[in-house]
Amino acid sequence: MTYGRLHPERVLLLSRAGLAGISVAGEAITIGATTSVNALLELEGQVAALAACARNVADYEVRGQATVGG
């Protein structure tokens, strides 16, 4: 699309679809698909291994824009 090679009829933007966020209910943790990788650092107290993996993904700027769902 950037180079004008693709001309889709429709584009779907999920940034405001309500799929971001982390909720903790007892032992269950739900992570939305558009949650940033950087937000996973908040889980340090509940899931230290996941937070450690998130910390090792690229640098701060990339973690802030990269999402769990891709």
mmCIF file of the N, C-alpha and C atoms, coordinates in Angstrom:
data_MODEL
# 
_entry.id   MODEL 
# 
loop_
_atom_site.group_PDB 
_atom_site.id 
_atom_site.type_symbol 
_atom_site.label_atom_id 
_atom_site.label_alt_id 
_atom_site.label_comp_id 
_atom_site.label_asym_id 
_atom_site.label_entity_id 
_atom_site.label_seq_id 
_atom_site.pdbx_PDB_ins_code 
_atom_site.Cartn_x 
_atom_site.Cartn_y 
_atom_site.Cartn_z 
_atom_site.occupancy 
_atom_site.B_iso_or_equiv 
_atom_site.pdbx_formal_charge 
_atom_site.auth_seq_id 
_atom_site.auth_comp_id 
_atom_site.auth_asym_id 
_atom_site.auth_atom_id 
_atom_site.pdbx_PDB_model_num 
ATOM 1   N N  . MET A 1 1  ? 0.821   -1.187  0.000  1.00 0.00 ? 1  MET A N  1 
ATOM 2   C CA . MET A 1 1  ? 0.000   0.000   0.000  1.00 0.00 ? 1  MET A CA 1 
ATOM 3   C C  . MET A 1 1  ? 0.867   1.254   0.000  1.00 0.00 ? 1  MET A C  1 
ATOM 4   N N  . THR A 1 2  ? 1.940   1.242   0.750  1.00 0.00 ? 2  THR A N  1 
ATOM 5   C CA . THR A 1 2  ? 2.805   2.415   0.829  1.00 0.00 ? 2  THR A CA 1 
ATOM 6   C C  . THR A 1 2  ? 3.364   2.801   -0.531 1.00 0.00 ? 2  THR A C  1 
ATOM 7   N N  . TYR A 1 3  ? 3.706   1.815   -1.321 1.00 0.00 ? 3  TYR A N  1 
ATOM 8   C CA . TYR A 1 3  ? 4.323   2.077   -2.624 1.00 0.00 ? 3  TYR A CA 1 
ATOM 9   C C  . TYR A 1 3  ? 3.315   2.115   -3.763 1.00 0.00 ? 3  TYR A C  1 
ATOM 10  N N  . GLY A 1 4  ? 2.033   2.017   -3.448 1.00 0.00 ? 4  GLY A N  1 
ATOM 11  C CA . GLY A 1 4  ? 1.003   2.113   -4.470 1.00 0.00 ? 4  GLY A CA 1 
ATOM 12  C C  . GLY A 1 4  ? 0.808   0.845   -5.279 1.00 0.00 ? 4  GLY A C  1 
ATOM 13  N N  . ARG A 1 5  ? 1.370   -0.261  -4.818 1.00 0.00 ? 5  ARG A N  1 
ATOM 14  C CA . ARG A 1 5  ? 1.212   -1.530  -5.551 1.00 0.00 ? 5  ARG A CA 1 
ATOM 15  C C  . ARG A 1 5  ? -0.078  -2.253  -5.187 1.00 0.00 ? 5  ARG A C  1 
ATOM 16  N N  . LEU A 1 6  ? -0.566  -2.006  -3.982 1.00 0.00 ? 6  LEU A N  1 
ATOM 17  C CA . LEU A 1 6  ? -1.795  -2.645  -3.528 1.00 0.00 ? 6  LEU A CA 1 
ATOM 18  C C  . LEU A 1 6  ? -2.900  -1.604  -3.438 1.00 0.00 ? 6  LEU A C  1 
ATOM 19  N N  . HIS A 1 7  ? -4.080  -1.993  -3.855 1.00 0.00 ? 7  HIS A N  1 
ATOM 20  C CA . HIS A 1 7  ? -5.230  -1.094  -3.812 1.00 0.00 ? 7  HIS A CA 1 
ATOM 21  C C  . HIS A 1 7  ? -6.426  -1.830  -3.209 1.00 0.00 ? 7  HIS A C  1 
ATOM 22  N N  . PRO A 1 8  ? -6.409  -2.043  -1.885 1.00 0.00 ? 8  PRO A N  1 
ATOM 23  C CA . PRO A 1 8  ? -7.517  -2.780  -1.269 1.00 0.00 ? 8  PRO A CA 1 
ATOM 24  C C  . PRO A 1 8  ? -8.815  -1.972  -1.308 1.00 0.00 ? 8  PRO A C  1 
ATOM 25  N N  . GLU A 1 9  ? -9.918  -2.685  -1.364 1.00 0.00 ? 9  GLU A N  1 
ATOM 26  C CA . GLU A 1 9  ? -11.214 -2.023  -1.342 1.00 0.00 ? 9  GLU A CA 1 
ATOM 27  C C  . GLU A 1 9  ? -11.551 -1.531  0.063  1.00 0.00 ? 9  GLU A C  1 
ATOM 28  N N  . ARG A 1 10 ? -11.071 -2.273  1.066  1.00 0.00 ? 10 ARG A N  1 
ATOM 29  C CA . ARG A 1 10 ? -11.345 -1.913  2.462  1.00 0.00 ? 10 ARG A CA 1 
ATOM 30  C C  . ARG A 1 10 ? -10.100 -2.160  3.300  1.00 0.00 ? 10 ARG A C  1 
ATOM 31  N N  . VAL A 1 11 ? -9.985  -1.374  4.347  1.00 0.00 ? 11 VAL A N  1 
ATOM 32  C CA . VAL A 1 11 ? -8.886  -1.532  5.298  1.00 0.00 ? 11 VAL A CA 1 
ATOM 33  C C  . VAL A 1 11 ? -9.498  -1.607  6.689  1.00 0.00 ? 11 VAL A C  1 
ATOM 34  N N  . LEU A 1 12 ? -8.999  -2.519  7.507  1.00 0.00 ? 12 LEU A N  1 
ATOM 35  C CA . LEU A 1 12 ? -9.516  -2.707  8.852  1.00 0.00 ? 12 LEU A CA 1 
ATOM 36  C C  . LEU A 1 12 ? -8.469  -2.237  9.854  1.00 0.00 ? 12 LEU A C  1 
ATOM 37  N N  . LEU A 1 13 ? -8.810  -1.252  10.664 1.00 0.00 ? 13 LEU A N  1 
ATOM 38  C CA . LEU A 1 13 ? -7.919  -0.711  11.676 1.00 0.00 ? 13 LEU A CA 1 
ATOM 39  C C  . LEU A 1 13 ? -8.419  -1.164  13.044 1.00 0.00 ? 13 LEU A C  1 
ATOM 40  N N  . LEU A 1 14 ? -7.597  -1.915  13.763 1.00 0.00 ? 14 LEU A N  1 
ATOM 41  C CA . LEU A 1 14 ? -8.023  -2.490  15.035 1.00 0.00 ? 14 LEU A CA 1 
ATOM 42  C C  . LEU A 1 14 ? -7.551  -1.719  16.257 1.00 0.00 ? 14 LEU A C  1 
ATOM 43  N N  . SER A 1 15 ? -6.895  -0.599  16.069 1.00 0.00 ? 15 SER A N  1 
ATOM 44  C CA . SER A 1 15 ? -6.330  0.121   17.211 1.00 0.00 ? 15 SER A CA 1 
ATOM 45  C C  . SER A 1 15 ? -7.382  0.584   18.216 1.00 0.00 ? 15 SER A C  1 
ATOM 46  N N  . ARG A 1 16 ? -8.607  0.817   17.780 1.00 0.00 ? 16 ARG A N  1 
ATOM 47  C CA . ARG A 1 16 ? -9.667  1.264   18.693 1.00 0.00 ? 16 ARG A CA 1 
ATOM 48  C C  . ARG A 1 16 ? -10.796 0.239   18.806 1.00 0.00 ? 16 ARG A C  1 
ATOM 49  N N  . ALA A 1 17 ? -10.481 -1.015  18.597 1.00 0.00 ? 17 ALA A N  1 
ATOM 50  C CA . ALA A 1 17 ? -11.499 -2.058  18.611 1.00 0.00 ? 17 ALA A CA 1 
ATOM 51  C C  . ALA A 1 17 ? -11.769 -2.621  20.003 1.00 0.00 ? 17 ALA A C  1 
ATOM 52  N N  . GLY A 1 18 ? -11.083 -2.110  21.002 1.00 0.00 ? 18 GLY A N  1 
ATOM 53  C CA . GLY A 1 18 ? -11.302 -2.603  22.361 1.00 0.00 ? 18 GLY A CA 1 
ATOM 54  C C  . GLY A 1 18 ? -10.592 -3.903  22.656 1.00 0.00 ? 18 GLY A C  1 
ATOM 55  N N  . LEU A 1 19 ? -9.557  -4.215  21.884 1.00 0.00 ? 19 LEU A N  1 
ATOM 56  C CA . LEU A 1 19 ? -8.840  -5.470  22.062 1.00 0.00 ? 19 LEU A CA 1 
ATOM 57  C C  . LEU A 1 19 ? -7.537  -5.309  22.848 1.00 0.00 ? 19 LEU A C  1 
ATOM 58  N N  . ALA A 1 20 ? -7.308  -4.132  23.409 1.00 0.00 ? 20 ALA A N  1 
ATOM 59  C CA . ALA A 1 20 ? -6.093  -3.901  24.175 1.00 0.00 ? 20 ALA A CA 1 
ATOM 60  C C  . ALA A 1 20 ? -6.402  -3.994  25.663 1.00 0.00 ? 20 ALA A C  1 
ATOM 61  N N  . GLY A 1 21 ? -5.422  -4.396  26.418 1.00 0.00 ? 21 GLY A N  1 
ATOM 62  C CA . GLY A 1 21 ? -5.564  -4.407  27.868 1.00 0.00 ? 21 GLY A CA 1 
ATOM 63  C C  . GLY A 1 21 ? -5.232  -5.744  28.487 1.00 0.00 ? 21 GLY A C  1 
ATOM 64  N N  . ILE A 1 22 ? -4.991  -5.676  29.763 1.00 0.00 ? 22 ILE A N  1 
ATOM 65  C CA . ILE A 1 22 ? -4.666  -6.857  30.551 1.00 0.00 ? 22 ILE A CA 1 
ATOM 66  C C  . ILE A 1 22 ? -5.610  -6.871  31.744 1.00 0.00 ? 22 ILE A C  1 
ATOM 67  N N  . SER A 1 23 ? -6.254  -8.003  31.977 1.00 0.00 ? 23 SER A N  1 
ATOM 68  C CA . SER A 1 23 ? -7.098  -8.117  33.168 1.00 0.00 ? 23 SER A CA 1 
ATOM 69  C C  . SER A 1 23 ? -6.675  -9.351  33.944 1.00 0.00 ? 23 SER A C  1 
ATOM 70  N N  . VAL A 1 24 ? -6.642  -9.195  35.251 1.00 0.00 ? 24 VAL A N  1 
ATOM 71  C CA . VAL A 1 24 ? -6.250  -10.285 36.145 1.00 0.00 ? 24 VAL A CA 1 
ATOM 72  C C  . VAL A 1 24 ? -7.426  -10.586 37.050 1.00 0.00 ? 24 VAL A C  1 
ATOM 73  N N  . ALA A 1 25 ? -7.871  -11.847 37.032 1.00 0.00 ? 25 ALA A N  1 
ATOM 74  C CA . ALA A 1 25 ? -8.973  -12.295 37.885 1.00 0.00 ? 25 ALA A CA 1 
ATOM 75  C C  . ALA A 1 25 ? -8.557  -13.611 38.527 1.00 0.00 ? 25 ALA A C  1 
ATOM 76  N N  . GLY A 1 26 ? -8.057  -13.514 39.741 1.00 0.00 ? 26 GLY A N  1 
ATOM 77  C CA . GLY A 1 26 ? -7.563  -14.719 40.411 1.00 0.00 ? 26 GLY A CA 1 
ATOM 78  C C  . GLY A 1 26 ? -6.317  -15.227 39.711 1.00 0.00 ? 26 GLY A C  1 
ATOM 79  N N  . GLU A 1 27 ? -6.372  -16.463 39.260 1.00 0.00 ? 27 GLU A N  1 
ATOM 80  C CA . GLU A 1 27 ? -5.233  -17.047 38.548 1.00 0.00 ? 27 GLU A CA 1 
ATOM 81  C C  . GLU A 1 27 ? -5.324  -16.870 37.038 1.00 0.00 ? 27 GLU A C  1 
ATOM 82  N N  . ALA A 1 28 ? -6.428  -16.317 36.555 1.00 0.00 ? 28 ALA A N  1 
ATOM 83  C CA . ALA A 1 28 ? -6.616  -16.122 35.116 1.00 0.00 ? 28 ALA A CA 1 
ATOM 84  C C  . ALA A 1 28 ? -6.158  -14.723 34.709 1.00 0.00 ? 28 ALA A C  1 
ATOM 85  N N  . ILE A 1 29 ? -5.349  -14.675 33.681 1.00 0.00 ? 29 ILE A N  1 
ATOM 86  C CA . ILE A 1 29 ? -4.884  -13.413 33.124 1.00 0.00 ? 29 ILE A CA 1 
ATOM 87  C C  . ILE A 1 29 ? -5.306  -13.372 31.666 1.00 0.00 ? 29 ILE A C  1 
ATOM 88  N N  . THR A 1 30 ? -6.032  -12.327 31.283 1.00 0.00 ? 30 THR A N  1 
ATOM 89  C CA . THR A 1 30 ? -6.481  -12.168 29.901 1.00 0.00 ? 30 THR A CA 1 
ATOM 90  C C  . THR A 1 30 ? -5.712  -11.015 29.277 1.00 0.00 ? 30 THR A C  1 
ATOM 91  N N  . ILE A 1 31 ? -5.111  -11.282 28.119 1.00 0.00 ? 31 ILE A N  1 
ATOM 92  C CA . ILE A 1 31 ? -4.316  -10.277 27.413 1.00 0.00 ? 31 ILE A CA 1 
ATOM 93  C C  . ILE A 1 31 ? -4.948  -10.061 26.042 1.00 0.00 ? 31 ILE A C  1 
ATOM 94  N N  . GLY A 1 32 ? -5.323  -8.839  25.747 1.00 0.00 ? 32 GLY A N  1 
ATOM 95  C CA . GLY A 1 32 ? -5.939  -8.517  24.459 1.00 0.00 ? 32 GLY A CA 1 
ATOM 96  C C  . GLY A 1 32 ? -4.931  -8.534  23.326 1.00 0.00 ? 32 GLY A C  1 
ATOM 97  N N  . ALA A 1 33 ? -5.392  -8.815  22.132 1.00 0.00 ? 33 ALA A N  1 
ATOM 98  C CA . ALA A 1 33 ? -4.517  -8.962  20.962 1.00 0.00 ? 33 ALA A CA 1 
ATOM 99  C C  . ALA A 1 33 ? -3.785  -7.678  20.598 1.00 0.00 ? 33 ALA A C  1 
ATOM 100 N N  . THR A 1 34 ? -4.372  -6.523  20.857 1.00 0.00 ? 34 THR A N  1 
ATOM 101 C CA . THR A 1 34 ? -3.704  -5.269  20.499 1.00 0.00 ? 34 THR A CA 1 
ATOM 102 C C  . THR A 1 34 ? -2.980  -4.623  21.684 1.00 0.00 ? 34 THR A C  1 
ATOM 103 N N  . THR A 1 35 ? -2.760  -5.403  22.731 1.00 0.00 ? 35 THR A N  1 
ATOM 104 C CA . THR A 1 35 ? -1.978  -4.939  23.877 1.00 0.00 ? 35 THR A CA 1 
ATOM 105 C C  . THR A 1 35 ? -0.522  -4.840  23.456 1.00 0.00 ? 35 THR A C  1 
ATOM 106 N N  . SER A 1 36 ? 0.125   -3.748  23.809 1.00 0.00 ? 36 SER A N  1 
ATOM 107 C CA . SER A 1 36 ? 1.532   -3.605  23.423 1.00 0.00 ? 36 SER A CA 1 
ATOM 108 C C  . SER A 1 36 ? 2.402   -4.578  24.215 1.00 0.00 ? 36 SER A C  1 
ATOM 109 N N  . VAL A 1 37 ? 3.501   -4.983  23.612 1.00 0.00 ? 37 VAL A N  1 
ATOM 110 C CA . VAL A 1 37 ? 4.446   -5.874  24.286 1.00 0.00 ? 37 VAL A CA 1 
ATOM 111 C C  . VAL A 1 37 ? 4.989   -5.189  25.536 1.00 0.00 ? 37 VAL A C  1 
ATOM 112 N N  . ASN A 1 38 ? 5.167   -3.895  25.474 1.00 0.00 ? 38 ASN A N  1 
ATOM 113 C CA . ASN A 1 38 ? 5.666   -3.137  26.619 1.00 0.00 ? 38 ASN A CA 1 
ATOM 114 C C  . ASN A 1 38 ? 4.707   -3.229  27.811 1.00 0.00 ? 38 ASN A C  1 
ATOM 115 N N  . ALA A 1 39 ? 3.411   -3.326  27.563 1.00 0.00 ? 39 ALA A N  1 
ATOM 116 C CA . ALA A 1 39 ? 2.427   -3.429  28.639 1.00 0.00 ? 39 ALA A CA 1 
ATOM 117 C C  . ALA A 1 39 ? 2.571   -4.729  29.421 1.00 0.00 ? 39 ALA A C  1 
ATOM 118 N N  . LEU A 1 40 ? 3.169   -5.746  28.818 1.00 0.00 ? 40 LEU A N  1 
ATOM 119 C CA . LEU A 1 40 ? 3.362   -7.017  29.509 1.00 0.00 ? 40 LEU A CA 1 
ATOM 120 C C  . LEU A 1 40 ? 4.328   -6.886  30.677 1.00 0.00 ? 40 LEU A C  1 
ATOM 121 N N  . LEU A 1 41 ? 5.109   -5.827  30.686 1.00 0.00 ? 41 LEU A N  1 
ATOM 122 C CA . LEU A 1 41 ? 6.025   -5.609  31.804 1.00 0.00 ? 41 LEU A CA 1 
ATOM 123 C C  . LEU A 1 41 ? 5.267   -5.383  33.108 1.00 0.00 ? 41 LEU A C  1 
ATOM 124 N N  . GLU A 1 42 ? 4.005   -4.967  33.020 1.00 0.00 ? 42 GLU A N  1 
ATOM 125 C CA . GLU A 1 42 ? 3.175   -4.768  34.207 1.00 0.00 ? 42 GLU A CA 1 
ATOM 126 C C  . GLU A 1 42 ? 2.877   -6.083  34.923 1.00 0.00 ? 42 GLU A C  1 
ATOM 127 N N  . LEU A 1 43 ? 3.099   -7.207  34.257 1.00 0.00 ? 43 LEU A N  1 
ATOM 128 C CA . LEU A 1 43 ? 2.795   -8.514  34.837 1.00 0.00 ? 43 LEU A CA 1 
ATOM 129 C C  . LEU A 1 43 ? 3.962   -9.096  35.634 1.00 0.00 ? 43 LEU A C  1 
ATOM 130 N N  . GLU A 1 44 ? 4.950   -8.284  35.925 1.00 0.00 ? 44 GLU A N  1 
ATOM 131 C CA . GLU A 1 44 ? 6.138   -8.753  36.645 1.00 0.00 ? 44 GLU A CA 1 
ATOM 132 C C  . GLU A 1 44 ? 5.779   -9.507  37.927 1.00 0.00 ? 44 GLU A C  1 
ATOM 133 N N  . GLY A 1 45 ? 4.802   -9.018  38.673 1.00 0.00 ? 45 GLY A N  1 
ATOM 134 C CA . GLY A 1 45 ? 4.413   -9.654  39.935 1.00 0.00 ? 45 GLY A CA 1 
ATOM 135 C C  . GLY A 1 45 ? 3.634   -10.947 39.761 1.00 0.00 ? 45 GLY A C  1 
ATOM 136 N N  . GLN A 1 46 ? 2.849   -11.066 38.685 1.00 0.00 ? 46 GLN A N  1 
ATOM 137 C CA . GLN A 1 46 ? 2.014   -12.252 38.479 1.00 0.00 ? 46 GLN A CA 1 
ATOM 138 C C  . GLN A 1 46 ? 2.695   -13.319 37.624 1.00 0.00 ? 46 GLN A C  1 
ATOM 139 N N  . VAL A 1 47 ? 3.307   -12.911 36.520 1.00 0.00 ? 47 VAL A N  1 
ATOM 140 C CA . VAL A 1 47 ? 3.929   -13.858 35.585 1.00 0.00 ? 47 VAL A CA 1 
ATOM 141 C C  . VAL A 1 47 ? 5.311   -13.314 35.227 1.00 0.00 ? 47 VAL A C  1 
ATOM 142 N N  . ALA A 1 48 ? 6.259   -13.560 36.090 1.00 0.00 ? 48 ALA A N  1 
ATOM 143 C CA . ALA A 1 48 ? 7.606   -13.009 35.922 1.00 0.00 ? 48 ALA A CA 1 
ATOM 144 C C  . ALA A 1 48 ? 8.259   -13.473 34.617 1.00 0.00 ? 48 ALA A C  1 
ATOM 145 N N  . ALA A 1 49 ? 8.018   -14.707 34.220 1.00 0.00 ? 49 ALA A N  1 
ATOM 146 C CA . ALA A 1 49 ? 8.640   -15.238 32.996 1.00 0.00 ? 49 ALA A CA 1 
ATOM 147 C C  . ALA A 1 49 ? 8.140   -14.490 31.761 1.00 0.00 ? 49 ALA A C  1 
ATOM 148 N N  . LEU A 1 50 ? 6.857   -14.183 31.713 1.00 0.00 ? 50 LEU A N  1 
ATOM 149 C CA . LEU A 1 50 ? 6.292   -13.458 30.569 1.00 0.00 ? 50 LEU A CA 1 
ATOM 150 C C  . LEU A 1 50 ? 6.842   -12.039 30.515 1.00 0.00 ? 50 LEU A C  1 
ATOM 151 N N  . ALA A 1 51 ? 6.930   -11.396 31.658 1.00 0.00 ? 51 ALA A N  1 
ATOM 152 C CA . ALA A 1 51 ? 7.480   -10.039 31.709 1.00 0.00 ? 51 ALA A CA 1 
ATOM 153 C C  . ALA A 1 51 ? 8.945   -10.029 31.288 1.00 0.00 ? 51 ALA A C  1 
ATOM 154 N N  . ALA A 1 52 ? 9.692   -11.043 31.702 1.00 0.00 ? 52 ALA A N  1 
ATOM 155 C CA . ALA A 1 52 ? 11.106  -11.124 31.321 1.00 0.00 ? 52 ALA A CA 1 
ATOM 156 C C  . ALA A 1 52 ? 11.258  -11.309 29.815 1.00 0.00 ? 52 ALA A C  1 
ATOM 157 N N  . CYS A 1 53 ? 10.407  -12.126 29.227 1.00 0.00 ? 53 CYS A N  1 
ATOM 158 C CA . CYS A 1 53 ? 10.455  -12.318 27.767 1.00 0.00 ? 53 CYS A CA 1 
ATOM 159 C C  . CYS A 1 53 ? 10.111  -11.014 27.050 1.00 0.00 ? 53 CYS A C  1 
ATOM 160 N N  . ALA A 1 54 ? 9.098   -10.314 27.539 1.00 0.00 ? 54 ALA A N  1 
ATOM 161 C CA . ALA A 1 54 ? 8.697   -9.047  26.918 1.00 0.00 ? 54 ALA A CA 1 
ATOM 162 C C  . ALA A 1 54 ? 9.828   -8.027  27.003 1.00 0.00 ? 54 ALA A C  1 
ATOM 163 N N  . ARG A 1 55 ? 10.539  -8.031  28.103 1.00 0.00 ? 55 ARG A N  1 
ATOM 164 C CA . ARG A 1 55 ? 11.645  -7.087  28.291 1.00 0.00 ? 55 ARG A CA 1 
ATOM 165 C C  . ARG A 1 55 ? 12.774  -7.332  27.277 1.00 0.00 ? 55 ARG A C  1 
ATOM 166 N N  . ASN A 1 56 ? 12.878  -8.544  26.792 1.00 0.00 ? 56 ASN A N  1 
ATOM 167 C CA . ASN A 1 56 ? 13.944  -8.892  25.855 1.00 0.00 ? 56 ASN A CA 1 
ATOM 168 C C  . ASN A 1 56 ? 13.536  -8.795  24.390 1.00 0.00 ? 56 ASN A C  1 
ATOM 169 N N  . VAL A 1 57 ? 12.347  -8.259  24.123 1.00 0.00 ? 57 VAL A N  1 
ATOM 170 C CA . VAL A 1 57 ? 11.905  -8.049  22.747 1.00 0.00 ? 57 VAL A CA 1 
ATOM 171 C C  . VAL A 1 57 ? 12.381  -6.665  22.310 1.00 0.00 ? 57 VAL A C  1 
ATOM 172 N N  . ALA A 1 58 ? 13.293  -6.630  21.396 1.00 0.00 ? 58 ALA A N  1 
ATOM 173 C CA . ALA A 1 58 ? 13.771  -5.391  20.768 1.00 0.00 ? 58 ALA A CA 1 
ATOM 174 C C  . ALA A 1 58 ? 14.109  -4.306  21.787 1.00 0.00 ? 58 ALA A C  1 
ATOM 175 N N  . ASP A 1 59 ? 13.798  -3.059  21.454 1.00 0.00 ? 59 ASP A N  1 
ATOM 176 C CA . ASP A 1 59 ? 14.074  -1.953  22.357 1.00 0.00 ? 59 ASP A CA 1 
ATOM 177 C C  . ASP A 1 59 ? 12.749  -1.301  22.781 1.00 0.00 ? 59 ASP A C  1 
ATOM 178 N N  . TYR A 1 60 ? 12.847  -0.262  23.611 1.00 0.00 ? 60 TYR A N  1 
ATOM 179 C CA . TYR A 1 60 ? 11.661  0.369   24.189 1.00 0.00 ? 60 TYR A CA 1 
ATOM 180 C C  . TYR A 1 60 ? 10.675  0.850   23.124 1.00 0.00 ? 60 TYR A C  1 
ATOM 181 N N  . GLU A 1 61 ? 11.171  1.489   22.076 1.00 0.00 ? 61 GLU A N  1 
ATOM 182 C CA . GLU A 1 61 ? 10.292  2.027   21.045 1.00 0.00 ? 61 GLU A CA 1 
ATOM 183 C C  . GLU A 1 61 ? 9.517   0.927   20.328 1.00 0.00 ? 61 GLU A C  1 
ATOM 184 N N  . VAL A 1 62 ? 10.187  -0.170  20.011 1.00 0.00 ? 62 VAL A N  1 
ATOM 185 C CA . VAL A 1 62 ? 9.524   -1.276  19.316 1.00 0.00 ? 62 VAL A CA 1 
ATOM 186 C C  . VAL A 1 62 ? 8.518   -1.948  20.243 1.00 0.00 ? 62 VAL A C  1 
ATOM 187 N N  . ARG A 1 63 ? 8.885   -2.168  21.497 1.00 0.00 ? 63 ARG A N  1 
ATOM 188 C CA . ARG A 1 63 ? 7.955   -2.789  22.449 1.00 0.00 ? 63 ARG A CA 1 
ATOM 189 C C  . ARG A 1 63 ? 6.706   -1.938  22.638 1.00 0.00 ? 63 ARG A C  1 
ATOM 190 N N  . GLY A 1 64 ? 6.840   -0.639  22.517 1.00 0.00 ? 64 GLY A N  1 
ATOM 191 C CA . GLY A 1 64 ? 5.691   0.241   22.680 1.00 0.00 ? 64 GLY A CA 1 
ATOM 192 C C  . GLY A 1 64 ? 4.700   0.165   21.539 1.00 0.00 ? 64 GLY A C  1 
ATOM 193 N N  . GLN A 1 65 ? 5.152   -0.252  20.366 1.00 0.00 ? 65 GLN A N  1 
ATOM 194 C CA . GLN A 1 65 ? 4.262   -0.318  19.201 1.00 0.00 ? 65 GLN A CA 1 
ATOM 195 C C  . GLN A 1 65 ? 3.906   -1.747  18.803 1.00 0.00 ? 65 GLN A C  1 
ATOM 196 N N  . ALA A 1 66 ? 4.786   -2.685  19.092 1.00 0.00 ? 66 ALA A N  1 
ATOM 197 C CA . ALA A 1 66 ? 4.507   -4.085  18.762 1.00 0.00 ? 66 ALA A CA 1 
ATOM 198 C C  . ALA A 1 66 ? 3.361   -4.587  19.639 1.00 0.00 ? 66 ALA A C  1 
ATOM 199 N N  . THR A 1 67 ? 2.489   -5.398  19.082 1.00 0.00 ? 67 THR A N  1 
ATOM 200 C CA . THR A 1 67 ? 1.358   -5.905  19.849 1.00 0.00 ? 67 THR A CA 1 
ATOM 201 C C  . THR A 1 67 ? 1.481   -7.413  20.038 1.00 0.00 ? 67 THR A C  1 
ATOM 202 N N  . VAL A 1 68 ? 0.760   -7.908  21.011 1.00 0.00 ? 68 VAL A N  1 
ATOM 203 C CA . VAL A 1 68 ? 0.772   -9.340  21.312 1.00 0.00 ? 68 VAL A CA 1 
ATOM 204 C C  . VAL A 1 68 ? 0.256   -10.133 20.123 1.00 0.00 ? 68 VAL A C  1 
ATOM 205 N N  . GLY A 1 69 ? -0.761  -9.612  19.460 1.00 0.00 ? 69 GLY A N  1 
ATOM 206 C CA . GLY A 1 69 ? -1.357  -10.304 18.317 1.00 0.00 ? 69 GLY A CA 1 
ATOM 207 C C  . GLY A 1 69 ? -0.614  -10.103 17.011 1.00 0.00 ? 69 GLY A C  1 
ATOM 208 N N  . GLY A 1 70 ? 0.421   -9.321  17.011 1.00 0.00 ? 70 GLY A N  1 
ATOM 209 C CA . GLY A 1 70 ? 1.197   -9.110  15.792 1.00 0.00 ? 70 GLY A CA 1 
ATOM 210 C C  . GLY A 1 70 ? 1.035   -7.744  15.321 1.00 0.00 ? 70 GLY A C  1 
# 
